[in-house]
């Protein structure tokens, strides 16, 4: 029913897993200020890509539309 696949065929390397974990951690650290200013989680993560990190009391376009 299930077949064991060799280690080199499907497994991610340890370096790739570590890099993805670091990227997710950094992205989460940048998303937290948006979440703290009133965005929901999806808007916060998207805002990091679109606008970067919020600065001061500027209008937050990510949270309003």
VENTADA-V173164 format. One record per backbone hydrogen bond with DSSP energy under -1.0 kcal/mol. CO is the residue of the C=O (numbers start at 1). NH is the residue of the N-H. Records with the same first field share a line. If there is no record, write none. Layout:
# VENTADA-V173164
CO = NH, NH
This chain:
# VENTADA-V173164
6 = 9
13 = 17
14 = 18
15 = 19
16 = 20
17 = 21
18 = 22
19 = 23
20 = 24
21 = 25
22 = 26
23 = 27
24 = 28
25 = 29
26 = 30
27 = 31
28 = 32
31 = 35
32 = 36
33 = 37
34 = 39
35 = 38
40 = 44
41 = 45
42 = 46
43 = 47
44 = 48
46 = 50
47 = 51, 52
55 = 58
60 = 63
